[in-house]
Amino acid sequence: MELYEIEKALIKRYRTKLYVPFVKAINDFDMIADNDKIAVCISGGKDGFTLAKLFQELHKHGKKQFDLVFLVMDPGYNEANLKLLKENAEKLGIPIVIEKSEIFAITEKQEENPCYLCARMRRGFLYKAAQDLGCNKIALGHHMNDVIETTMLNILYAGCFKTMMPKLKSKNFEGMEVIRPMYYIKEKDIITYMKYSEIETMQCGCRIASRDLDSKREEVKQLIKKLKKTNPVIEKHIFKTALNVNLDCVIEWEYNNKKYNFMDFYSESKKSDDD
């Protein structure tokens, strides 16, 4: 498919599914300001490439004045995956900047939690690479389903209520922020757009995925899929939980690294017949 058809589809055929929720998330969470320089992070999968195309359209037609860098962190992809990544970037008209690292070589030697270490190292590398390129923000391709699954993972396996935030300030890199503009976009719509565009993206570039598959996330995916059979709006409800938190019905919470307990405010609370 020709590039102009791919780009036209994004603002015509898939406007309501992709471009509209992309712009809405940016506006709702104030993700972009004039004079920002944003590193759009691409790993070679469907999410990063869709994010890049959305940003290109916003750069052309949006009201804010900002610059873009399409940053690829090569953690040690094999030749076939790297070739596919470059070919897809060319087909999609995305001028990528590739920064090489040795992260796979380091993490594949770890017997325990190699995925956790890899994720930490990749994030740190991206921050540093983006900062060296003069960027003040990093855009990641997490979508609504990632948010939903992360919320459930924390509840079921970490024993806490935490969601994936639409934007975050970096603790270790002064002046840097992470933004997630695809926060309202469903994964199925990204898949549909990539298929329409005739782009076959990298499924997983990790050399140790077969040894240490993220089984808990897959379990949550399957659980949600099963629940949808009897409750078609289950995903919407999980997503909205972080928007409907009632602190009157929470035992403990944390804010700015300080713990609070409902007993701290019990004497001030209003009477209620609820139980």
LOLOSE-60378 format. One record per residue (C-alpha): residue number from 1; residue in three letters; chain; x, y, z. Coordinates in steps of 0.25 Angstrom, whole numbers, padded with zeros to 4 digits. Layout:
! residues N
+------+-------+------+-------+-------+-------+
: roke : dotor : vodo :    xx :    yy :    zz :
+------+-------+------+-------+-------+-------+
:  NUM :   ALA :    A :     X :     Y :     Z :
...
+------+-------+------+-------+-------+-------+
***
This chain:
! residues 275
+------+-------+------+-------+-------+-------+
: roke : dotor : vodo :    xx :    yy :    zz :
+------+-------+------+-------+-------+-------+
:    1 :   MET :    A :  0000 :  0000 :  0000 :
:    2 :   GLU :    A :  0005 :  0014 : -0003 :
:    3 :   LEU :    A :  0009 :  0023 :  0008 :
:    4 :   TYR :    A : -0001 :  0034 :  0005 :
:    5 :   GLU :    A : -0013 :  0023 :  0006 :
:    6 :   ILE :    A : -0007 :  0019 :  0020 :
:    7 :   GLU :    A : -0007 :  0033 :  0024 :
:    8 :   LYS :    A : -0021 :  0037 :  0019 :
:    9 :   ALA :    A : -0027 :  0025 :  0025 :
:   10 :   LEU :    A : -0022 :  0030 :  0039 :
:   11 :   ILE :    A : -0030 :  0043 :  0038 :
:   12 :   LYS :    A : -0041 :  0037 :  0030 :
:   13 :   ARG :    A : -0045 :  0022 :  0032 :
:   14 :   TYR :    A : -0039 :  0021 :  0046 :
:   15 :   ARG :    A : -0041 :  0035 :  0050 :
:   16 :   THR :    A : -0051 :  0032 :  0061 :
:   17 :   LYS :    A : -0043 :  0020 :  0066 :
:   18 :   LEU :    A : -0029 :  0025 :  0066 :
:   19 :   TYR :    A : -0027 :  0040 :  0063 :
:   20 :   VAL :    A : -0039 :  0045 :  0071 :
:   21 :   PRO :    A : -0035 :  0038 :  0084 :
:   22 :   PHE :    A : -0021 :  0041 :  0082 :
:   23 :   VAL :    A : -0023 :  0056 :  0082 :
:   24 :   LYS :    A : -0033 :  0055 :  0093 :
:   25 :   ALA :    A : -0023 :  0048 :  0103 :
:   26 :   ILE :    A : -0013 :  0059 :  0099 :
:   27 :   ASN :    A : -0023 :  0070 :  0102 :
:   28 :   ASP :    A : -0029 :  0063 :  0115 :
:   29 :   PHE :    A : -0015 :  0061 :  0121 :
:   30 :   ASP :    A : -0008 :  0073 :  0116 :
:   31 :   MET :    A :  0003 :  0065 :  0110 :
:   32 :   ILE :    A :  0009 :  0075 :  0099 :
:   33 :   ALA :    A :  0013 :  0089 :  0101 :
:   34 :   ASP :    A :  0019 :  0099 :  0091 :
:   35 :   ASN :    A :  0034 :  0097 :  0088 :
:   36 :   ASP :    A :  0034 :  0082 :  0093 :
:   37 :   LYS :    A :  0044 :  0073 :  0087 :
:   38 :   ILE :    A :  0038 :  0059 :  0088 :
:   39 :   ALA :    A :  0045 :  0046 :  0086 :
:   40 :   VAL :    A :  0034 :  0036 :  0080 :
:   41 :   CYS :    A :  0040 :  0022 :  0084 :
:   42 :   ILE :    A :  0039 :  0011 :  0074 :
:   43 :   SER :    A :  0042 : -0003 :  0078 :
:   44 :   GLY :    A :  0038 : -0009 :  0064 :
:   45 :   GLY :    A :  0024 : -0014 :  0068 :
:   46 :   LYS :    A :  0010 : -0009 :  0064 :
:   47 :   ASP :    A :  0008 :  0001 :  0076 :
:   48 :   GLY :    A :  0021 :  0009 :  0073 :
:   49 :   PHE :    A :  0019 :  0010 :  0058 :
:   50 :   THR :    A :  0004 :  0014 :  0060 :
:   51 :   LEU :    A :  0008 :  0025 :  0071 :
:   52 :   ALA :    A :  0019 :  0030 :  0061 :
:   53 :   LYS :    A :  0009 :  0032 :  0050 :
:   54 :   LEU :    A : -0001 :  0039 :  0059 :
:   55 :   PHE :    A :  0009 :  0048 :  0064 :
:   56 :   GLN :    A :  0013 :  0052 :  0049 :
:   57 :   GLU :    A : -0001 :  0055 :  0046 :
:   58 :   LEU :    A : -0002 :  0064 :  0059 :
:   59 :   HIS :    A :  0011 :  0071 :  0055 :
:   60 :   LYS :    A :  0005 :  0074 :  0042 :
:   61 :   HIS :    A : -0009 :  0079 :  0047 :
:   62 :   GLY :    A : -0008 :  0082 :  0061 :
:   63 :   LYS :    A : -0008 :  0095 :  0068 :
:   64 :   LYS :    A :  0004 :  0093 :  0077 :
:   65 :   GLN :    A :  0018 :  0096 :  0072 :
:   66 :   PHE :    A :  0027 :  0084 :  0075 :
:   67 :   ASP :    A :  0038 :  0076 :  0070 :
:   68 :   LEU :    A :  0039 :  0061 :  0068 :
:   69 :   VAL :    A :  0050 :  0050 :  0068 :
:   70 :   PHE :    A :  0046 :  0036 :  0065 :
:   71 :   LEU :    A :  0055 :  0028 :  0074 :
:   72 :   VAL :    A :  0059 :  0013 :  0073 :
:   73 :   MET :    A :  0066 :  0007 :  0084 :
:   74 :   ASP :    A :  0073 : -0006 :  0078 :
:   75 :   PRO :    A :  0075 : -0015 :  0091 :
:   76 :   GLY :    A :  0082 : -0026 :  0082 :
:   77 :   TYR :    A :  0072 : -0030 :  0072 :
:   78 :   ASN :    A :  0076 : -0041 :  0062 :
:   79 :   GLU :    A :  0078 : -0037 :  0047 :
:   80 :   ALA :    A :  0065 : -0041 :  0042 :
:   81 :   ASN :    A :  0057 : -0033 :  0053 :
:   82 :   LEU :    A :  0066 : -0021 :  0051 :
:   83 :   LYS :    A :  0064 : -0022 :  0036 :
:   84 :   LEU :    A :  0049 : -0023 :  0037 :
:   85 :   LEU :    A :  0049 : -0011 :  0047 :
:   86 :   LYS :    A :  0056 : -0002 :  0037 :
:   87 :   GLU :    A :  0048 : -0007 :  0025 :
:   88 :   ASN :    A :  0035 : -0003 :  0032 :
:   89 :   ALA :    A :  0040 :  0010 :  0036 :
:   90 :   GLU :    A :  0043 :  0013 :  0022 :
:   91 :   LYS :    A :  0030 :  0008 :  0017 :
:   92 :   LEU :    A :  0023 :  0017 :  0027 :
:   93 :   GLY :    A :  0031 :  0029 :  0024 :
:   94 :   ILE :    A :  0037 :  0030 :  0038 :
:   95 :   PRO :    A :  0051 :  0036 :  0039 :
:   96 :   ILE :    A :  0056 :  0027 :  0051 :
:   97 :   VAL :    A :  0069 :  0029 :  0059 :
:   98 :   ILE :    A :  0075 :  0016 :  0064 :
:   99 :   GLU :    A :  0083 :  0016 :  0077 :
:  100 :   LYS :    A :  0090 :  0002 :  0080 :
:  101 :   SER :    A :  0091 : -0004 :  0093 :
:  102 :   GLU :    A :  0096 : -0017 :  0099 :
:  103 :   ILE :    A :  0084 : -0019 :  0108 :
:  104 :   PHE :    A :  0080 : -0033 :  0103 :
:  105 :   ALA :    A :  0094 : -0038 :  0104 :
:  106 :   ILE :    A :  0094 : -0034 :  0119 :
:  107 :   THR :    A :  0080 : -0038 :  0123 :
:  108 :   GLU :    A :  0080 : -0052 :  0116 :
:  109 :   LYS :    A :  0091 : -0056 :  0126 :
:  110 :   GLN :    A :  0081 : -0053 :  0138 :
:  111 :   GLU :    A :  0074 : -0065 :  0143 :
:  112 :   GLU :    A :  0064 : -0057 :  0152 :
:  113 :   ASN :    A :  0055 : -0046 :  0147 :
:  114 :   PRO :    A :  0062 : -0043 :  0134 :
:  115 :   CYS :    A :  0050 : -0037 :  0128 :
:  116 :   TYR :    A :  0049 : -0027 :  0140 :
:  117 :   LEU :    A :  0064 : -0024 :  0138 :
:  118 :   CYS :    A :  0062 : -0022 :  0123 :
:  119 :   ALA :    A :  0050 : -0012 :  0125 :
:  120 :   ARG :    A :  0058 : -0004 :  0135 :
:  121 :   MET :    A :  0070 : -0003 :  0126 :
:  122 :   ARG :    A :  0063 :  0000 :  0114 :
:  123 :   ARG :    A :  0055 :  0011 :  0121 :
:  124 :   GLY :    A :  0068 :  0017 :  0126 :
:  125 :   PHE :    A :  0075 :  0016 :  0113 :
:  126 :   LEU :    A :  0063 :  0023 :  0106 :
:  127 :   TYR :    A :  0063 :  0034 :  0116 :
:  128 :   LYS :    A :  0078 :  0037 :  0114 :
:  129 :   ALA :    A :  0077 :  0035 :  0098 :
:  130 :   ALA :    A :  0065 :  0045 :  0098 :
:  131 :   GLN :    A :  0072 :  0055 :  0107 :
:  132 :   ASP :    A :  0085 :  0054 :  0098 :
:  133 :   LEU :    A :  0076 :  0058 :  0086 :
:  134 :   GLY :    A :  0071 :  0070 :  0093 :
:  135 :   CYS :    A :  0057 :  0064 :  0096 :
:  136 :   ASN :    A :  0049 :  0068 :  0109 :
:  137 :   LYS :    A :  0038 :  0057 :  0107 :
:  138 :   ILE :    A :  0038 :  0042 :  0103 :
:  139 :   ALA :    A :  0025 :  0037 :  0097 :
:  140 :   LEU :    A :  0022 :  0022 :  0099 :
:  141 :   GLY :    A :  0012 :  0013 :  0091 :
:  142 :   HIS :    A :  0004 :  0008 :  0103 :
:  143 :   HIS :    A : -0011 :  0007 :  0100 :
:  144 :   MET :    A : -0024 :  0005 :  0107 :
:  145 :   ASN :    A : -0022 : -0010 :  0108 :
:  146 :   ASP :    A : -0008 : -0008 :  0115 :
:  147 :   VAL :    A : -0015 :  0001 :  0125 :
:  148 :   ILE :    A : -0026 : -0009 :  0128 :
:  149 :   GLU :    A : -0016 : -0021 :  0129 :
:  150 :   THR :    A : -0006 : -0013 :  0138 :
:  151 :   THR :    A : -0018 : -0009 :  0148 :
:  152 :   MET :    A : -0022 : -0024 :  0149 :
:  153 :   LEU :    A : -0008 : -0029 :  0150 :
:  154 :   ASN :    A : -0006 : -0019 :  0162 :
:  155 :   ILE :    A : -0019 : -0024 :  0169 :
:  156 :   LEU :    A : -0017 : -0039 :  0167 :
:  157 :   TYR :    A : -0002 : -0040 :  0168 :
:  158 :   ALA :    A :  0004 : -0028 :  0175 :
:  159 :   GLY :    A : -0007 : -0026 :  0185 :
:  160 :   CYS :    A : -0009 : -0011 :  0182 :
:  161 :   PHE :    A : -0017 : -0002 :  0174 :
:  162 :   LYS :    A : -0009 :  0005 :  0164 :
:  163 :   THR :    A : -0011 :  0008 :  0149 :
:  164 :   MET :    A : -0002 :  0012 :  0138 :
:  165 :   MET :    A : -0002 :  0027 :  0138 :
:  166 :   PRO :    A : -0004 :  0036 :  0125 :
:  167 :   LYS :    A :  0008 :  0044 :  0128 :
:  168 :   LEU :    A :  0020 :  0044 :  0139 :
:  169 :   LYS :    A :  0031 :  0052 :  0143 :
:  170 :   SER :    A :  0045 :  0045 :  0143 :
:  171 :   LYS :    A :  0051 :  0044 :  0156 :
:  172 :   ASN :    A :  0065 :  0042 :  0151 :
:  173 :   PHE :    A :  0066 :  0051 :  0139 :
:  174 :   GLU :    A :  0063 :  0065 :  0142 :
:  175 :   GLY :    A :  0053 :  0072 :  0133 :
:  176 :   MET :    A :  0048 :  0059 :  0126 :
:  177 :   GLU :    A :  0034 :  0054 :  0125 :
:  178 :   VAL :    A :  0028 :  0041 :  0120 :
:  179 :   ILE :    A :  0015 :  0043 :  0112 :
:  180 :   ARG :    A :  0005 :  0032 :  0107 :
:  181 :   PRO :    A : -0003 :  0038 :  0097 :
:  182 :   MET :    A : -0010 :  0025 :  0092 :
:  183 :   TYR :    A : -0016 :  0024 :  0106 :
:  184 :   TYR :    A : -0031 :  0024 :  0101 :
:  185 :   ILE :    A : -0028 :  0015 :  0088 :
:  186 :   LYS :    A : -0032 :  0000 :  0088 :
:  187 :   GLU :    A : -0021 : -0010 :  0084 :
:  188 :   LYS :    A : -0031 : -0016 :  0074 :
:  189 :   ASP :    A : -0032 : -0003 :  0066 :
:  190 :   ILE :    A : -0017 : -0002 :  0065 :
:  191 :   ILE :    A : -0016 : -0017 :  0060 :
:  192 :   THR :    A : -0027 : -0013 :  0050 :
:  193 :   TYR :    A : -0020 : -0001 :  0045 :
:  194 :   MET :    A : -0006 : -0008 :  0043 :
:  195 :   LYS :    A : -0013 : -0020 :  0035 :
:  196 :   TYR :    A : -0020 : -0010 :  0026 :
:  197 :   SER :    A : -0007 : -0003 :  0024 :
:  198 :   GLU :    A : -0001 : -0016 :  0020 :
:  199 :   ILE :    A :  0010 : -0015 :  0031 :
:  200 :   GLU :    A :  0015 : -0027 :  0038 :
:  201 :   THR :    A :  0022 : -0023 :  0050 :
:  202 :   MET :    A :  0032 : -0030 :  0059 :
:  203 :   GLN :    A :  0024 : -0039 :  0069 :
:  204 :   CYS :    A :  0035 : -0039 :  0080 :
:  205 :   GLY :    A :  0050 : -0036 :  0078 :
:  206 :   CYS :    A :  0054 : -0042 :  0091 :
:  207 :   ARG :    A :  0064 : -0053 :  0091 :
:  208 :   ILE :    A :  0060 : -0059 :  0104 :
:  209 :   ALA :    A :  0045 : -0058 :  0103 :
:  210 :   SER :    A :  0043 : -0073 :  0101 :
:  211 :   ARG :    A :  0051 : -0075 :  0114 :
:  212 :   ASP :    A :  0043 : -0064 :  0123 :
:  213 :   LEU :    A :  0030 : -0061 :  0116 :
:  214 :   ASP :    A :  0022 : -0051 :  0124 :
:  215 :   SER :    A :  0012 : -0061 :  0128 :
:  216 :   LYS :    A :  0004 : -0053 :  0138 :
:  217 :   ARG :    A :  0001 : -0042 :  0128 :
:  218 :   GLU :    A : -0004 : -0053 :  0118 :
:  219 :   GLU :    A : -0012 : -0059 :  0130 :
:  220 :   VAL :    A : -0019 : -0046 :  0132 :
:  221 :   LYS :    A : -0022 : -0044 :  0117 :
:  222 :   GLN :    A : -0029 : -0058 :  0117 :
:  223 :   LEU :    A : -0036 : -0055 :  0130 :
:  224 :   ILE :    A : -0042 : -0042 :  0124 :
:  225 :   LYS :    A : -0045 : -0049 :  0111 :
:  226 :   LYS :    A : -0053 : -0059 :  0119 :
:  227 :   LEU :    A : -0060 : -0048 :  0127 :
:  228 :   LYS :    A : -0064 : -0041 :  0114 :
:  229 :   LYS :    A : -0073 : -0053 :  0110 :
:  230 :   THR :    A : -0083 : -0050 :  0122 :
:  231 :   ASN :    A : -0080 : -0035 :  0123 :
:  232 :   PRO :    A : -0076 : -0028 :  0110 :
:  233 :   VAL :    A : -0073 : -0015 :  0117 :
:  234 :   ILE :    A : -0063 : -0021 :  0127 :
:  235 :   GLU :    A : -0051 : -0014 :  0121 :
:  236 :   LYS :    A : -0058 : -0001 :  0121 :
:  237 :   HIS :    A : -0061 : -0003 :  0136 :
:  238 :   ILE :    A : -0047 : -0007 :  0140 :
:  239 :   PHE :    A : -0041 :  0005 :  0132 :
:  240 :   LYS :    A : -0051 :  0015 :  0139 :
:  241 :   THR :    A : -0047 :  0010 :  0153 :
:  242 :   ALA :    A : -0035 :  0019 :  0154 :
:  243 :   LEU :    A : -0045 :  0031 :  0150 :
:  244 :   ASN :    A : -0055 :  0027 :  0161 :
:  245 :   VAL :    A : -0047 :  0025 :  0174 :
:  246 :   ASN :    A : -0055 :  0029 :  0186 :
:  247 :   LEU :    A : -0045 :  0032 :  0198 :
:  248 :   ASP :    A : -0056 :  0031 :  0208 :
:  249 :   CYS :    A : -0056 :  0016 :  0205 :
:  250 :   VAL :    A : -0041 :  0013 :  0204 :
:  251 :   ILE :    A : -0033 :  0008 :  0217 :
:  252 :   GLU :    A : -0019 :  0014 :  0213 :
:  253 :   TRP :    A : -0013 :  0022 :  0202 :
:  254 :   GLU :    A :  0000 :  0028 :  0198 :
:  255 :   TYR :    A :  0002 :  0042 :  0193 :
:  256 :   ASN :    A :  0015 :  0049 :  0190 :
:  257 :   ASN :    A :  0022 :  0037 :  0197 :
:  258 :   LYS :    A :  0014 :  0039 :  0210 :
:  259 :   LYS :    A :  0005 :  0028 :  0215 :
:  260 :   TYR :    A : -0009 :  0032 :  0220 :
:  261 :   ASN :    A : -0020 :  0024 :  0227 :
:  262 :   PHE :    A : -0034 :  0026 :  0228 :
:  263 :   MET :    A : -0033 :  0027 :  0243 :
:  264 :   ASP :    A : -0025 :  0039 :  0242 :
:  265 :   PHE :    A : -0038 :  0046 :  0237 :
:  266 :   TYR :    A : -0048 :  0038 :  0244 :
:  267 :   SER :    A : -0052 :  0048 :  0255 :
:  268 :   GLU :    A : -0054 :  0058 :  0243 :
:  269 :   SER :    A : -0063 :  0049 :  0235 :
:  270 :   LYS :    A : -0078 :  0051 :  0233 :
:  271 :   LYS :    A : -0087 :  0041 :  0238 :
:  272 :   SER :    A : -0093 :  0030 :  0229 :
:  273 :   ASP :    A : -0103 :  0019 :  0229 :
:  274 :   ASP :    A : -0095 :  0012 :  0218 :
:  275 :   ASP :    A : -0088 : -0001 :  0222 :
+------+-------+------+-------+-------+-------+
***
